[in-house]
Amino acid sequence: MIKMKKYIAIFIMILFSSCEKDFLNVVPDNIATIDLAFNNRATAERFLSTCYTYIPEHAHIEQNFSLLAGDEVWYYAENDFYMNNETSFRLAKGMQNVTSPYLNYWEGGRGARHSLYVALRDCNIFLENLVAVPGLEEDERQRWLAEAKVLKAFYHFWLLRMYGPIPTIKTNIYVGASAEEAQVPRESVDDVVEYIVELLDEVIESDALPGIINYIYTEQGRITLPIAKALKAKVLVLAASPIFNGNTDFSELIDANGNQLVNQTYDPNKWILARDALLDAISTAESNGHMLYQFTDQLPINGDVNSTIIQELSHRAGITDPFNSEIVWAFEPAWTGDLQQWSQPRWTPDHQALFNYTKKSHAPTLNMVETFYSNNGVPIDEDINWDYANRYDVSTTPEDDQYHTYYVEDEYSTAKLHLFREPRFYSTIGFDGGKWFSLETTNIEQIPHLNAKAGAPSGKNGFEIYSITGYFAKKLVHYENIISLQGSTIKGYSFPIIRMADLYLNYAEALNETKDSPDAEVYEYIQRVRHRAGLDVGSDLVSTWAQHSSNPSKPSSKEGMRDIIRQERMIELALEGYRYWDIRRWKLAGDYFSRPIRGWNIYRSDVEGFYEIENIFYRNFLIKDYLWPISQNELLRNPNLVQNPGW
């Protein structure tokens, strides 16, 4: 956080491979001063790329800890010969500490590759020095300045979600500043939000950003106008949510001058601001070609690709198909290969032999599996025609059943929990008896299925490399992957940071919060997502609840619709890291994250034994766990900081 007119030895800040993207060539280490870093277009662009490199890799289970730190996914170990994750997994276990905090994005370390305050410093250096660069046209200069401002907003947003009140870094502190000037205090959540929105409004009003990226192979992940507007909307949604809007649990979070850092009175106007920003973001995204993804590719397999498979791939490839219409922002595919390998189960001898490609350990929990709707499009504990009480009993698909033809192996003994579920369940989750479509499928009528019992290909076969719950993250594995002794292909993709379904569901949420009761406007945007998911066919969710739910009037009340929207987000955005942040901002983590982590008895090879519920881990989520601790060292360095409650 120091302003330097002269940098001695500009450092290489990028640590991951970027050779495929010209844009991500960073500032070389033989440039001696800031003057040289901005003396031509090429070196200035490299400095901008350095500002981008601080974005946490969203397919990396440590850097993007939301993939693992909640209740959605579990691993069999923190550390073994093949895996070392003593950060986000320890967060999931409630092992955070103040001495050396895990995922310390404030200072950098313990899984956080960089301090985001260093990122903010570099963004400010760029903004202060990109004045007159030989070879750089003015419209391009304005675009680069706008990109750096959005990155500043994003890094502040990331810290805000973690720590709540933070110091904002509007400009860098001069190198000769006194200790008192350098010891900046935390600012209130409202002030932080105001500054982030101010930054983004400057960018939006400047009209300097493009609506789309035309050169996707050289400018992948760069900021566009839809990204800036979507980020603004998501910041305002966070500010309006229960965690920061009248949260009396943070009443003791007061600075040294007695200022309240989290407002104690609920302000409904915050939802209005979020609503308006979301509509603007959606309109801009749609006008620039963004829309819900629909799978239309031709597949090189025998047999007609039917509507069931198209439905499944519309959901799966909406994540894994690079640059598709639904993704508003994605950045860097460098780690998706690893995430896919940890998510990939085995079902052939080739898979067994090539175990490095099929580590099958990124295991969805039974907790989140039960979140998905029944095939009637309502929660399984509400569906009057779904046998919720006996969901753990073993069953087989009914004779002459057509619904499960491409979902579950014929005459296979599996849990009732796996039958008559909505299409997104089968698109997202791999399970014992479940079919797994990929380009390894040679015939559409012969889709391979998983056997997850002990000793079986997908099951536990040793002391390491297995699913601790008996489930697999199908959604995160590209359907084009081929694992073969003759040659294997793991197709990388850019992991989404923001996509249209997220914005639609946020907008439905904000609309619902600003009305006395839901109406057609609220239903419209959640309905778009549900229709794409194959629900409410030829109808709507109001009719679906009236026909199938034990709570038929649920969509007609504000509270009921709030629950529906929240569950819809947990289903549609499953395994993407949203659930972790949503549950926190809704102030529901004390409930969800304190429930036992559950799965099947993976140590058993028989049907009856395997389908016994196992409580894998117990955690007690405390109020203090809503916010990251500031390290003791940082508090000693800066006495103007106050610690988060409970730490």
Number of C-alpha atoms within 10 A of each C-alpha: 17 17 18 16 14 13 15 11 13 17 15 14 22 19 9 11 12 16 9 11 14 14 21 24 22 24 22 16 11 12 16 15 16 20 13 14 25 21 17 15 18 18 19 25 23 20 27 25 22 24 27 26 21 23 20 21 24 25 28 20 22 25 21 20 25 24 27 27 24 26 26 26 27 27 22 17 16 14 12 12 7 9 14 12 16 16 26 26 25 15 20 22 18 19 15 19 15 14 12 15 23 26 25 23 26 22 19 17 16 19 20 21 21 23 18 24 22 19 23 27 23 25 27 23 22 24 18 14 16 21 14 14 18 12 10 17 11 12 11 12 19 18 19 23 23 26 26 24 25 29 24 27 25 21 22 25 22 16 20 22 22 20 19 24 28 23 19 23 18 13 16 18 18 14 13 11 12 10 10 10 10 17 16 17 17 21 21 22 23 17 17 24 23 15 17 25 21 14 20 25 16 14 23 19 9 12 13 20 25 14 17 18 17 10 8 13 13 14 14 22 22 21 27 23 25 26 26 27 26 27 26 28 26 21 25 25 24 24 25 26 24 17 23 26 22 18 16 16 14 22 14 14 22 20 18 13 7 9 12 18 22 25 19 15 11 15 14 14 12 19 24 19 17 27 25 16 23 28 20 17 26 22 14 18 27 17 12 17 13 20 18 19 22 18 17 9 8 7 12 11 14 12 12 11 15 10 9 16 17 16 18 25 26 21 23 22 23 22 26 23 23 19 20 19 19 24 26 29 23 23 21 24 21 19 19 24 20 19 20 27 20 26 26 28 34 24 19 14 11 15 21 18 14 15 16 15 25 24 25 28 28 31 28 31 26 23 17 20 19 18 17 24 24 25 21 22 23 28 25 25 17 18 22 16 12 23 15 16 9 11 17 17 15 17 16 17 21 12 8 9 9 10 16 20 15 23 27 26 21 19 12 16 17 25 21 19 21 28 23 19 24 21 23 25 26 25 25 24 24 28 25 24 23 26 24 23 23 19 16 16 17 15 16 17 13 14 20 22 23 24 23 30 25 20 15 14 18 30 27 22 16 9 8 15 25 29 29 28 28 30 32 30 27 26 27 28 28 24 21 18 18 19 22 16 11 7 7 13 12 18 17 22 25 24 25 24 20 18 25 23 23 20 22 23 26 24 29 23 26 27 24 24 24 19 12 10 16 21 15 8 13 22 21 17 19 22 22 16 20 20 15 17 20 17 23 20 14 7 11 16 21 16 14 18 23 14 15 19 22 16 15 16 14 18 24 14 15 18 15 15 22 19 15 19 20 17 18 21 22 22 20 22 18 26 25 22 24 18 24 23 18 17 19 22 21 15 18 14 23 17 11 19 25 18 17 17 23 22 26 24 22 26 16 18 18 11 14 14 14 23 22 15 15 17 15 16 14 14 16 15 18 13 14 14 21 21 20 26 24 23 19 16 12 14 13 10 11 16 13 17 20 16 20 20 18 13 15
